[in-house]
């Protein structure tokens, strides 16, 4: 991982770490998911649904999920406030708060995040993205280009990391930010680390460089393992974890999983309407990873278990592992052997898919990890 201010080297041995699984938190009114361009539902999902979401949190904890991802965007409630509201509903579950630079001054952002950490016992991580829609960024008052947003995020995280290392006397002068004699009396509160884990999302070289310089994990959208190998190796050599964002459709048999996958797009009328909306969005976005994922949708399968059929109706994160529980587990373990250690998942139906993953898929993965660890212990004796 990137250097932890509280450790000497900051680099951990990731070879023996168990794979970690996170899930995307559903929003109000969501059932089967929809493309981001479906504006009809935007007001509905823009409101918190505390009772239903707290129940989802409790079930995620029972399923062995490490963290829930709280998205950021104009159609969602504020993720930091939502994490503060949902945190007391569980004891161990963490929350990955998505955020984009440029919308808060970094000093104020660290102050807010540190306050959140004290309220929910340090169970918070960051998902930093530079933004994928120039139109949406403009709505927040941000008019920078793709590359400029990444340059600004480099400065933003430099200041954040300085506060987590020192708390006082922070000085910074850059193109986008200037801080003089910065001081915060509210520290980051955690029994595990002195600053939050930082997931940097994006498929561009700028995103990878940002993850290496300031993050703890580089998150990409899924692709066939052989397409990801080189980039994963590069960040792992720098002591940074590699992660994937993808969906899961697992069932007792492969035929059942395939049937569920095809029913997802066939039985959802708005999916047909969203095809054009997603196409229009891809033309306007400057996201390297979203454009690459959309191109994957030209064919139906990127790998034996990696289905791309829902990308063009449900969005770029809808690339999914489809198959029987054992097949999905083995596909995830293959990514693990590649060096990918963190997974942010979603599925349809949202709650039922997560519960089945925890009941049927995750035990297979943990059993395989235990077997490998046992063989390693025996060989070292």
C-alpha positions, 0 to 999 in steps of 0.5 A: 500500500501507499505509505501509511504515516504511522508506519516505517515503510508503509508497504504491506505484504499483500500476498497473504491477504484475503480478498476483500469484497465490497458492495454498492449501496442501493438508493431509494426506488432502485430495484433492477438498476438503470442507466445514469441517463434515465432522468425519470428516477433521479428525484426518487433516488436523490433522497435517503431511504434510511430504514431500507438502507440500514437494513441493507447494511445489516445484511451486508455485514452478515454476508461477510461484506467488508464495505458499502460504496456510497456513490457521488453524483447529482442524482444521489444524496450526499455520501458523507452525511449518508455514511454518518446516518447509516454507520450506527446500524452496524458494528463492523461494516465500513463505508467507502465514501465517493468524492471528487476534488474541486468541490470542497477546499481540501482542509474542509474536506479532511475536517469533515472526513475526520469528524465522520471517522470519529462518529463511526469508529474509523469505518470509512474509506475514500473512493476518489474519482476525477469525474466522468461527465463534463456536463455534470462537473459543470453543474457543480461549477467545475469546468476543467478538462479531464487531464486538469481534473487529475492534476488538481486531484494530485494537489488535493490529495497531497494536501489531504495526506499532509494533514493526516501526517502532521495535522498542523503547520501544513503549507502548500502552494500549487496551481489549484490550491494554496494552504498557509499554516493549515491546522486541524484539531480533529484527527482521523480516528481509527484503530487500524490506520492513521489515514483512510484507505484511498481507492482511486478509480479510473482506467487512464494513465493519470488515474493509475499514477494518482493511485501510485502517488497518493492512493492505497488501491487502484480501482478499474472496471472489469475486463478479461484477466489478460487485459489487466495483467500488465497494469496490475503488476505495475501498481503492485510493484509500487506497493499499491493494491489493485481492485475491480468494479464489476457486477455478479449474477450467480445462481446454483447452475450456469443455466439459471445464471444465464437465464437471469442475465438475459431476463435482466435486459429482456424483461426491463422495458426501460432498458430498451429506452436507455440504450440511446441514452447510454450511447449519447452519454458515452459520446459526451463523457471524457472517461477513458474507462467508461468508453473502453467498457462501452466498446466491450459491449460490442461483443457479448462475452469478454471472457468465459464468465465475463458477460458484457450484454448489460453494459449498453442498457445498464451502464459501464459498471454492468459488466458481470461475472455470470455463472454457477457459484463455483464458476463465479468464485473461480473467476474471482480467484483467477483475478486474485492470482493476477494480483487483484485483491479488492472488489466492489460488486453489485448485482440484480436483484440487489439484496438477493444477489448480495445474500446469495454471494455471501451464502454460496460464492464467498465460502468457496473463495474463503475455503480456497484461500485457507487451502492455499495458506495451509499449503504455504504453512506446510512448505515453510516448515 
